């Protein structure tokens, strides 16, 4: 075959192919237009999830577009994305900020469907006023407990589950934080209190995402005594006030006898004890015991006594406790300081305070040359204001009570139940109405056991 013939055979097909390639092909289909709608709540609780629903449809046939990626975004917030379901919808759960925010949904489009953007929706994140209620008894018997209850609701009626600070004021003291509690999903909480004094309570609920802070009204609780206070004649003079002792501990009288602790001995030295006293530290005991006060409350007192009478004195005081015979105070006499007048702790001040006590290495009141039985710790003075002493220079600490009595705390006869109690434990009402407060235990040997 000649070369020109070969060329003609190759060029012709190429020319035909080129001509065919130059012919116009079918046109590419344009993406179908779409419509994107956004459904949103008009408002909701701030900080709480709200549901937004976007719906993507083919605009021409109003048919849903499935499998498309849709973005939800609010002004100033991070976007969230989701995939449309078979019905063209996708739902978002988004937290609402407080105040008004603007939201919209968008679809970026693809080869089949054109992009779309929804209309914007304004949503208000609401914060509600709230009310904290604190309820409980207005009256509480001392040493008993009571339940205080909290109910916290928002102004729309929904319960608030949040942190509540419980504050209290004991007596005339300052407000302090008693505890913090969290209310349940029903907005409720409860707790026990046992204040032992008159008290006031309030509950303060902290603000949350959708609720505002709130404080309850003040709940006063009157702490009342377990037994009736001792009645006191209006005409009777009152003893010199001393600070109330600490409240009782343990059950019943709860007597505890120990040797003299170092701190107590240091306080006694130079007041109730000094060089030349007929008894030393080893011969003395410290008694701590509960008693009923004139106000009907239980207190814990203490006295120093000879080891020879400590257990019997504890037994007598226990019987006074069981019989609910009141005692005003029971301080160690060293609390009242040194007195040159009696060459020991100030018994005059102790009597004016209606103090029940025992050991005091001193002279007899108004008889400086005579050593008192209290110097050996073998005598007890009980309710000294209501049971005066007829000294060489007159009645002390007052004159009114010498001619008056009371079936619970002032005695003028050996038949009085308090005198009978002490006599049953080996004590003598030695001087009768000359020294009605004085009960002498020096004539009876040691018995019983309270040593602790």
C-alpha positions as a printed Julia matrix, in Angstrom:
452×3 Matrix{Float64}:
   0.0    0.0     0.0
   1.27   3.37   -1.01
   2.02   5.89    1.74
  -0.48   8.51    0.47
  -3.27   5.92    0.55
  -2.34   5.01    4.18
  -2.44   8.64    5.23
  -5.87   9.1     3.69
  -7.21   6.06    5.56
  -5.92   7.41    8.95
  -6.85  11.07    8.53
 -10.45  10.44    7.54
 -11.54   8.69   10.78
  -9.77  11.32   12.86
 -11.56  14.07   11.04
 -14.88  12.37   11.55
 -14.17  11.95   15.26
 -13.18  15.57   15.57
 -16.33  16.65   13.83
 -18.47  14.53   16.09
 -16.73  15.91   19.15
 -17.51  19.42   18.01
 -21.25  18.73   18.01
 -23.15  20.15   21.16
 -24.08  17.54   23.92
 -27.12  17.45   26.31
 -27.38  20.4    28.91
 -26.4   19.78   32.77
 -29.46  19.88   35.18
 -29.48  22.87   37.67
 -29.82  22.09   41.51
 -33.43  22.06   42.56
 -34.5   25.09   44.67
 -35.29  24.34   48.36
 -37.21  25.89   51.23
 -35.93  25.81   54.83
 -38.26  26.66   57.69
 -37.4   26.97   61.42
 -39.85  26.33   64.22
 -38.81  27.78   67.62
 -40.5   28.54   70.94
 -41.32  32.18   71.6
 -39.79  31.88   75.07
 -38.42  29.4    77.59
 -36.52  29.18   80.87
 -33.03  30.61   80.61
 -30.36  27.94   80.86
 -32.85  25.17   80.07
 -32.83  23.2    76.81
 -35.41  24.26   74.23
 -36.32  22.37   71.03
 -35.81  23.92   67.59
 -37.02  22.08   64.44
 -35.79  22.8    60.9
 -37.65  21.42   57.84
 -36.03  21.22   54.37
 -38.24  20.63   51.29
 -37.92  20.64   47.53
 -39.54  23.92   46.58
 -41.06  22.66   43.36
 -42.76  19.56   44.66
 -42.8   20.47   48.38
 -41.29  17.06   49.05
 -38.95  16.51   51.99
 -35.22  16.48   51.5
 -33.64  13.69   53.53
 -29.98  13.24   54.48
 -29.13  16.94   54.22
 -26.83  18.67   56.71
 -28.58  21.64   58.35
 -26.92  24.16   60.68
 -28.64  25.98   63.59
 -27.0   29.11   64.95
 -27.87  32.0    67.24
 -26.29  35.41   67.2
 -23.0   35.23   69.02
 -23.29  31.49   69.66
 -21.58  28.38   68.36
 -23.33  26.52   65.47
 -24.92  23.1    65.79
 -25.45  20.7    62.88
 -27.85  17.86   62.22
 -29.01  15.57   59.39
 -32.56  15.7    58.1
 -34.68  12.59   58.48
 -36.89  11.03   55.82
 -39.53  13.65   56.48
 -36.99  16.46   55.89
 -36.88  17.53   59.54
 -34.06  17.79   62.04
 -34.46  18.79   65.71
 -31.96  20.61   67.95
 -31.95  20.94   71.73
 -30.26  24.19   72.64
 -29.83  26.05   75.94
 -31.5   29.45   76.02
 -29.48  32.42   77.24
 -31.25  34.95   79.43
 -32.9   37.73   77.45
 -33.79  37.87   73.74
 -31.66  36.02   71.19
 -32.04  35.56   67.4
 -31.85  32.14   65.75
 -31.81  30.85   62.17
 -31.18  27.63   60.24
 -29.15  27.25   57.04
 -28.48  24.62   54.4
 -25.32  24.87   52.25
 -26.78  22.94   49.3
 -25.26  20.23   47.05
 -25.35  19.11   43.41
 -29.02  18.22   43.63
 -30.46  20.87   45.92
 -29.82  24.59   46.16
 -28.81  26.32   49.42
 -31.48  27.74   51.69
 -31.73  29.9    54.82
 -34.68  30.1    57.14
 -36.27  33.23   58.48
 -34.87  34.36   61.84
 -36.7   33.6    65.05
 -36.46  35.68   68.24
 -36.59  33.66   71.48
 -36.75  35.09   75.0
 -34.85  33.3    77.78
 -36.91  33.96   80.92
 -35.79  34.31   84.55
 -38.55  34.0    87.11
 -38.89  35.48   90.56
 -38.92  32.8    93.25
 -40.23  32.33   96.78
 -38.56  30.36   99.55
 -40.82  29.27  102.4
 -39.37  28.07  105.72
 -41.79  26.38  108.09
 -41.45  24.73  111.48
 -42.72  24.9   115.06
 -42.73  28.24  116.87
 -42.15  26.48  120.2
 -39.58  23.81  121.05
 -39.01  22.05  124.38
 -35.37  22.32  125.44
 -33.15  19.38  124.45
 -35.71  18.22  121.9
 -35.33  18.5   118.14
 -37.68  19.85  115.49
 -37.96  19.49  111.73
 -37.75  22.63  109.61
 -39.07  22.36  106.04
 -38.25  24.35  102.91
 -40.45  24.79   99.84
 -38.96  26.73   96.92
 -41.11  27.71   93.94
 -40.81  30.05   90.98
 -43.43  32.63   90.12
 -44.71  30.41   87.29
 -45.51  27.74   89.89
 -42.7   25.38   88.98
 -40.45  23.96   91.75
 -36.87  25.14   92.1
 -34.1   22.63   92.73
 -31.12  24.58   94.0
 -28.84  25.45   96.92
 -30.42  27.03  100.01
 -28.31  28.57  102.77
 -29.94  28.18  106.18
 -29.04  30.97  108.6
 -29.74  31.17  112.32
 -29.46  33.63  115.19
 -29.16  32.18  118.69
 -30.51  34.43  121.43
 -29.31  37.98  120.84
 -26.31  36.79  118.82
 -25.4   37.43  115.21
 -26.7   35.69  112.13
 -24.53  32.72  111.17
 -24.7   30.0   108.54
 -26.19  26.87  110.08
 -26.03  24.65  106.99
 -26.56  24.44  103.25
 -29.15  22.15  101.68
 -30.26  21.34   98.15
 -33.94  21.21   97.39
 -35.27  18.21   95.53
 -36.84  18.19   92.09
 -40.07  19.02   93.91
 -38.42  22.11   95.44
 -38.41  20.64   98.96
 -35.89  20.0   101.73
 -36.09  19.23  105.45
 -33.61  19.06  108.34
 -33.49  18.74  112.13
 -32.56  21.51  114.59
 -32.07  21.51  118.37
 -31.02  25.07  119.3
 -31.46  24.91  123.14
 -32.01  28.68  123.27
 -34.54  31.05  121.71
 -33.56  31.27  118.07
 -34.44  32.75  114.7
 -34.08  31.02  111.33
 -34.25  32.02  107.68
 -33.5   30.34  104.35
 -31.78  32.1   101.44
 -32.02  30.56   97.99
 -29.22  31.42   95.55
 -30.07  32.6    92.01
 -29.93  30.05   89.21
 -30.06  30.12   85.43
 -33.79  30.7    85.21
 -34.77  31.82   88.71
 -33.88  34.78   90.87
 -32.59  34.65   94.44
 -35.04  34.67   97.32
 -35.0   34.79  101.12
 -37.68  33.41  103.39
 -39.31  35.32  106.18
 -37.76  34.87  109.63
 -38.99  31.89  111.64
 -38.69  32.45  115.42
 -38.51  29.38  117.67
 -39.13  29.83  121.37
 -37.07  27.36  123.4
 -39.12  26.44  126.46
 -37.96  24.57  129.58
 -38.68  20.93  130.25
 -40.1   21.67  133.69
 -42.05  24.61  135.04
 -39.83  27.47  136.22
 -39.72  28.03  139.95
 -42.25  30.66  141.0
 -40.69  33.59  142.82
 -42.52  36.03  145.12
 -42.88  39.49  143.62
 -41.87  41.08  146.92
 -38.74  38.96  147.26
 -35.39  40.59  146.46
 -33.42  39.0   143.64
 -29.9   37.65  143.92
 -27.03  39.36  142.14
 -27.01  38.06  138.59
 -24.27  35.73  137.44
 -23.78  34.23  134.06
 -25.79  31.08  133.46
 -23.71  27.93  133.43
 -23.32  25.57  130.51
 -26.29  23.41  129.68
 -26.5   19.88  131.04
 -24.8   16.96  129.35
 -25.82  13.33  129.43
 -28.9   11.7   130.84
 -30.28  12.54  134.28
 -28.03  14.08  136.9
 -24.99  12.38  135.35
 -22.61  12.9   138.31
 -18.88  12.56  137.64
 -16.25  12.75  140.4
 -12.57  13.18  139.59
  -9.38  14.24  141.28
  -8.62  17.94  140.93
  -7.4   18.77  137.4
  -4.3   20.96  137.13
  -6.15  23.9   135.55
  -8.76  23.83  138.33
  -6.07  23.64  141.04
  -4.31  26.65  139.58
  -7.57  28.63  139.78
  -8.21  27.47  143.35
  -4.74  28.32  144.63
  -4.74  31.73  146.27
  -8.53  31.77  146.46
 -10.24  28.69  147.91
  -6.95  27.07  148.86
  -3.77  28.59  150.3
  -0.86  27.59  152.49
  -1.96  26.45  155.93
  -5.27  24.91  154.84
  -6.19  21.69  156.71
  -6.71  19.71  153.48
  -4.62  19.52  150.32
  -5.22  18.69  146.69
  -5.07  14.92  147.21
  -7.85  15.06  149.79
 -10.24  16.94  147.51
 -12.46  15.9   144.62
 -14.16  17.76  141.77
 -17.84  16.93  141.29
 -19.57  17.78  138.04
 -23.32  17.18  137.98
 -26.5   18.29  136.2
 -29.15  20.28  138.02
 -32.48  21.97  137.35
 -32.22  25.75  137.27
 -34.84  28.11  138.63
 -35.83  28.78  135.02
 -36.72  25.12  134.39
 -33.71  24.35  132.18
 -30.99  21.78  132.91
 -27.48  23.03  133.65
 -24.18  21.43  134.54
 -22.54  22.64  137.72
 -19.43  21.78  139.66
 -18.09  21.97  143.18
 -14.99  20.91  145.06
 -15.48  18.72  148.15
 -13.56  16.53  150.53
 -13.06  13.04  149.18
 -14.84  11.88  152.33
 -18.22  13.36  151.32
 -18.04  13.71  147.54
 -20.0   10.56  146.74
 -22.71  11.22  149.29
 -23.07  14.83  148.13
 -23.38  13.58  144.55
 -26.11  11.18  145.65
 -28.02  13.95  147.48
 -27.74  16.3   144.47
 -28.88  13.47  142.22
 -31.98  13.02  144.41
 -32.62  16.78  144.23
 -32.37  16.49  140.46
 -34.76  13.54  140.34
 -37.2   15.45  142.55
 -36.81  18.54  140.34
 -35.8   20.77  143.22
 -34.13  23.81  141.61
 -30.65  25.16  142.2
 -29.74  28.67  141.07
 -26.01  28.23  140.39
 -23.27  25.73  141.17
 -19.91  27.41  140.55
 -16.65  26.68  142.35
 -16.16  29.51  144.82
 -12.76  30.47  143.37
 -14.79  32.14  140.6
 -15.59  34.95  143.06
 -11.99  35.85  143.9
 -10.06  36.36  147.14
 -11.57  38.05  150.18
  -9.48  39.44  153.03
 -12.64  39.56  155.08
 -12.95  35.75  155.28
  -9.33  34.97  154.41
 -10.42  32.77  151.51
 -12.58  32.98  148.4
 -15.28  35.65  148.57
 -18.15  33.83  150.25
 -20.17  37.05  150.47
 -20.19  37.39  146.68
 -20.94  33.68  146.3
 -23.97  33.94  148.6
 -25.25  37.09  146.87
 -25.16  35.15  143.6
 -27.24  32.35  145.19
 -24.37  29.96  144.56
 -24.4   26.37  145.8
 -20.87  25.32  146.79
 -18.72  23.35  149.2
 -14.94  23.66  149.72
 -13.57  27.07  150.62
 -10.59  27.33  152.98
 -11.88  30.37  154.85
 -12.97  31.59  158.24
 -16.55  31.71  159.44
 -18.43  34.73  158.1
 -17.99  37.6   160.56
 -15.8   35.36  162.77
 -12.29  35.7   161.31
 -10.67  33.68  164.08
 -12.86  30.6   163.53
 -12.13  28.2   160.67
 -15.25  27.29  158.71
 -16.28  23.63  158.19
 -15.99  24.47  154.48
 -12.22  24.73  154.96
 -12.1   20.94  155.09
 -14.56  20.54  152.22
 -17.03  18.6   154.37
 -20.02  20.97  154.22
 -22.3   22.13  151.4
 -24.23  25.42  151.16
 -27.36  25.11  148.99
 -29.37  28.0   147.51
 -27.62  30.55  149.66
 -29.8   33.56  148.74
 -33.1   31.96  149.7
 -31.61  30.28  152.79
 -29.74  33.05  154.66
 -27.12  32.78  157.41
 -27.64  34.58  160.71
 -24.1   35.8   161.34
 -22.74  37.58  164.4
 -23.47  40.91  162.75
 -26.8   40.07  161.12
 -28.43  38.12  158.31
 -26.49  37.54  155.09
 -26.86  37.71  152.16
 -30.38  39.2   152.68
 -32.96  39.59  155.44
 -36.21  39.05  153.51
 -35.94  35.31  153.03
 -35.25  34.55  156.7
 -38.97  34.84  157.42
 -40.18  33.2   154.21
 -40.0   29.72  152.77
 -40.79  27.8   149.6
 -41.64  24.1   149.2
 -39.08  23.71  146.42
 -36.05  25.83  147.26
 -36.26  27.59  150.67
 -36.49  25.62  153.93
 -37.19  26.67  157.49
 -37.81  23.22  158.95
 -36.14  19.82  159.05
 -39.32  18.41  157.49
 -38.65  20.2   154.18
 -38.07  17.61  151.4
 -34.67  19.04  150.48
 -33.43  18.8   154.05
 -34.79  15.24  154.2
 -32.87  14.31  151.05
 -29.55  15.49  152.48
 -30.21  13.88  155.84
 -30.92  10.57  154.08
 -27.35  10.69  152.77
 -25.77  11.32  156.15
 -25.72  15.14  156.18
 -26.91  17.2   159.13
 -28.89  20.4   159.01
 -26.66  21.31  161.9
 -27.6   24.89  162.68
 -31.22  24.93  161.55
 -32.51  28.41  160.72
 -29.37  30.03  162.14
 -27.58  28.81  158.98
 -30.34  27.31  156.86
 -28.18  26.93  153.74
 -25.58  24.81  155.55
 -25.6   20.99  155.31
 -22.82  19.21  157.15
 -21.45  15.84  156.05
 -18.43  15.5   158.3
 -20.04  12.98  160.65
 -20.7   10.25  158.09
 -18.17   7.79  156.58
 -17.61   7.48  152.84
 -20.1    5.33  150.9
 -21.35   4.8   147.39
 -19.36   5.12  144.18
 -19.45   7.88  141.55
 -15.69   8.16  141.0
 -15.04   8.86  137.35
